[in-house]
Amino acid sequence: MSADKKTISILEERRAQVLEVGEGTTGTLACERHSVAGAVSQRACVFCGSRVVLYPIADALHIVHGPVGCAVYTWDIRGSLSSGPELHRNSFSTDLREMDVIYGGEKKLRTCLLELINHYHPKAAFVYATCIVGIIGDDIDGVCRKVAAETGIPVLPVHSEGFKGTKKDGYRAACDALSRIIGTGDTSDVSPHSINILGEFNLAGEAWIIREYYERMGIQVVSTMTGDGRIDEISRAHGAKLNVVQCSGSMTSLAKRLKEDYGIPFIRVSYFGIEDMAKALYDVADFFPDAPEIMDRARTLVTEEVSALLPALEPMRRDLAGKKAAIYVGGAFKAFSLIKALRLLDMKVVLAGSQTGGPEDYEQLREMCDPGTVLVDDANPVELSKFIVEKGVDLFIGGVKERPMAYKLGVAFCDHNHERKIALAGFVGMLNFAREVHLSVTSPVWRFAPRFAAAESGDRP
Amino acid sequence: MTTPAAAEILDRWTVTRNACKLCTPLGACLAFKGIEHCLAFLHGSQGCSTYIRRYMISHFKEPIDIACSNFSEHTAVFGGGVELHTGLDNIVRQYAPTVIGIMTTCLSETIGEDVGSLVKTYREARPELAAALVHVSTPSYRGTHAEGFHDAVLAMAEQLTEPGSRGHHLNLLAGMLSPADLRYLKELFADFGVEAILLPDYSDTLDGVPWDRYEAIPPGGTPLAAIRRMGSAQASLELGHILAGRERTAGKSLRDRCDVPLRSLGLPIGIAETDRFCRAIQEITGAALPARHEAERQRLIDAYADGHKYVSGKRAVVFGEEDFVCAMALFLREIGIIPVLVASGGRTGLLEAKLAELGGDSTVAGDVDFLTMADLAKSANADLVVGNSKGYKLSKELGLPLVRVGFPVHDRFGAARLLHVGYRGAQQLFDRIVNTIIAHAQESDEIGYTYI
C-alpha cells in the first residue's frame, strides 16, 4: 500500500478543510463551505436535510413536489420506528412530467394533496419543494394555504429546493415547518418537570430508550422531535419547561426559536457512550432543583445501568485495545461521543470528520484528539480512502456510502448512519456499539483480505 | 387486456404513491459504470449524485463514485458553465478517467443549460485533455431509469464510435441486466469462440474483488478502444422487446451511421428466448452452440419436467422495468405460470401491445405505482409476486411470497450475483420459484410435509 501514499493527493481547493492535529497546532479547519464541484462530496442537499428531519413524523402526510427521483430515493429511507401509524413509510410524489414543467405544477399538487388527505386523513401534511419547483415558480405556499383551508389540517410548505444551500438549510426549513405546528395544542396537563427531546429520530427505537430513562427519573416527555413523532404532541411542545437537543446541527435553530418565542431554555446533549448519556440525564436533573428526587433517581439509574454494562464491555475492550478507528459522520456532535466511546474501549481515533460540522465543532475535536489525528470537513471517497490506507485504519465508522470503501480495503465497519437497525444510543446502545465494533474487527474473514493476505499466502494454491 | 374494473383502478389516482421506477440519471449512471476507467458526472445539485450513489451501493455493495457540479442558487440563476468546467477539472485531477459520462438533471435542463456546447467549449479549452467526454440529456421528468440507461448507451454509440471496415466481432447491447448476467453472457460468447463487445459491461466494476491498494476507479468495464471498434462490427445484437420499439437506440444508430446490421431480440430469459438469442449468434457467425451450454439446456428441460406440477397454473404478479417484466412474463408463461398482472412504472406505452403480440391475456399496467398495483392485485387471486425488493410491502400486504429479481434488491444479500439470463439463469430462476412456492405451502400448512 505504500505506493498509494505518494499517488493520492488532495485537491487544492480542499486542502484548508483537512488538518492533522499536532503538538501546538494552531490553524483552524475551514468548514461550512459549498462543496467543491467534481470533488464527489459525501453530502446530500437541502431537500435531504428537510426530509430526514421531518420524515419520522408518522401521522403526517409527506409529499415531494417534483419529478419522481427525490421521492423514490427517500422512500422508507430511515429506520425511524413508529409505535402506531406508519404513513411516513410511504413515498408520495407529484411525479412531475414534461408538460407539468412547462405549464406549472400547482394544479397537480393541489389534486394530489386532496386525493391523499381525503384517503389517508393525516393530522398534517408537509409539502417538500424540490429543485425545479424553485425554477418553474410554483406558488406552493398558496396551494398549501388553500388546501389547509379546505381540509382543516395544517398543510405546510417546506422550502427545500436542493440547490438553495446545504443540508443545514434543509434542517432550517424543516424547523420552520415544525415551529408552525408548535403552539397550536393544549398544554394544560403539562407537568412542571417536563422536556421536549429534540434531534432524536428513533432509529432502531432509540427515542424509546431515552424517553424511558427520563420517565424513570420522573420527567414528563411532552414530545420527541421527531422520532416516533405525532402532530398532536408537537403542537403541545411549547408547554415543556426544557428542550433537550441532540444532533445539534438539525435542531438548534428550532430550540433557539422556542427560546425566543416561548422562553424555553435548551441544553445540548448526546446519548452515545456512557459518559455523554449519563451527562444527558444529570444535566436535565440539574435543571429541576426544586425536585431533588429527580437527581436521586438519575444517579440510581446511571449506577444500575453502568454497573451492568462495564463488566460486559471488558472482554471486548481487551480485544479492541490499541486498534485504530476512523470516524466520518453527518453531524459533528456524533464524532465527540464516538471518540469518548472508542476511548472507553481503548481504541485510538486516527481520523475524525463530518459532512456539516461548524467551526466550534472542529475546535472541540482538535482539543479532544491526539496528535496525529486527521480532521476533515466535507470529505470525499478519495480522501477517506487515502487516510484509511495511510493511517492503517482497523475500523471505520460511517454510513452507507463509506461502507464499501472500508470493506474493499479490508477494514471493519460500524454503521452509524440513519439506516442502522441496532440501537446505539443509551447505555444499552453502548453495549450494542461495542458488540458491533467487536464482531466486525475480530471477524475471521479479514485474514483473507489482500491487506492481511501476506500472512496467509503460504496456504494459497 | 385491461378489464373495465382494472381501468377504473388505474384511473383513480393522480398522485404517485410508492413509485415503481427510478429517475433517469440513475440509469445513465449505471450505464457509465460499465465503461472502463469512466467517471459519471451529474450536472445538477449535490443531492442527485449522493442519492443515486446510496441507492446503487445498497444494491451492489460496491463503492460508487459519482461526481456533480453542485449547483448553488447563483448557478441556478446564471447557469452552471463555470461549475461544470471546474468539476471536470477536479475529477480529471482526482481520478484521471479515460471517459467522463456527463449527465444533466431536471434542474440543469429546466434552466436551459446547453450541456453539449458547454462540453464542446471545455474540450476546446483543454486541448491536452486525454479523456473522452460523452454527454447525455437525462431530466428526471422525462422517462424513467430505463430511458436514462438506454439514452446513455445511445450517446456512447453516437459520440464514441465510428464506421470502419467490417470485422468479425459482434456488438452486444444487453440492457439493464445484473453483473452476473453480463458475466454469463461474456462466458457464453467466449465458449462460442466469438468476440463480442459488451456495452456496457459492469460485471467487474459492480461485483468486484477486494483491493490490495486504493482504486479510485475500480477495474473492469468496456474499454474505450473496444467501444470505438463497435462501428466495424459484423452485427449488433440489441436485447429488449420494448427497447426495440424505441425510435432511437444504440443498435439503430450503429446500423444507420456505420452500416452494422442489427438484430433486435428479447432479453434471453427462459428457454425460448435464449434459444432465439443463441440461434442469432449461430446464424451470424456460423459457430455452433457449445456442448456445455447444450448440456445446461438439456438439464433445464429435465428440471422443467421434474418441477412442472409445482408451478403449473399458478398465478403471478410481475413488476419492474418494462423490458425486464416483459421477459419475465414470457418466462413465467413458458413454465406454466400465468402472469395475471404485469406492471411497470415505465411509460413507453409499448408493454401492453408487446405482451399481446407475444400471446397471453395478462392485465398489463404501465405507468403504475406500487399502491395502485396492490389495488389491482387484490382481485388477481395470485400465488406469488416476482420483482425487485421494493415489492416487499406489496407481497406482505397480499400475504404472498416475493421472488426477488432485477434491480433494486435492497433487502437481500447477493443482488449483484442474481443470474436471470441464459439456460443457467432460467435454471436458477426456476429452482427459486419452485422452492418459493413449496416453502410458502410448507410454512402455511399444519402438517409440514418433509418430502415434496
Interface residues (C-beta under 8 A of the other chain):
Chain A: M1 A3 D4 I8 S9 L11 E13 H34 S35 V36 A37 G38 A39 V40 S41 Q42 R43 A44 C45 V46 F47 C48 I63 G66 P67 V68 G69 C70 A71 V72 Y73 T74 W75 N90 S91 F92 S93 T94 D95 L96 R97 E98 D100 V101 K108 T111 C112 E115 L116 T130 C131 I132 G134 I135 I136 G162 F163 K164 G165 T166 N380 P381 V382 S385 K386 I388 V389 V400 K401 R403 P404 M405 Y407 K408 L409 G410 A449 P450 R451 A453
Chain B: W13 T14 V15 T16 R17 N18 A19 K21 L22 C23 T24 P25 L26 F41 G44 S45 Q46 G47 C48 S49 T50 Y51 I52 R53 R54 Y55 I57 S58 K61 E62 P63 I64 D65 I66 A67 C68 S69 N70 F71 S72 E73 T75 A76 E83 L84 T86 G87 L88 D89 N90 I91 R93 Q94 Y95 T105 C106 L107 T110 I111 P139 S140 Y141 R142 T144 G208 P210 W211 D212 R213 Y214 E215 A216 L371 K390
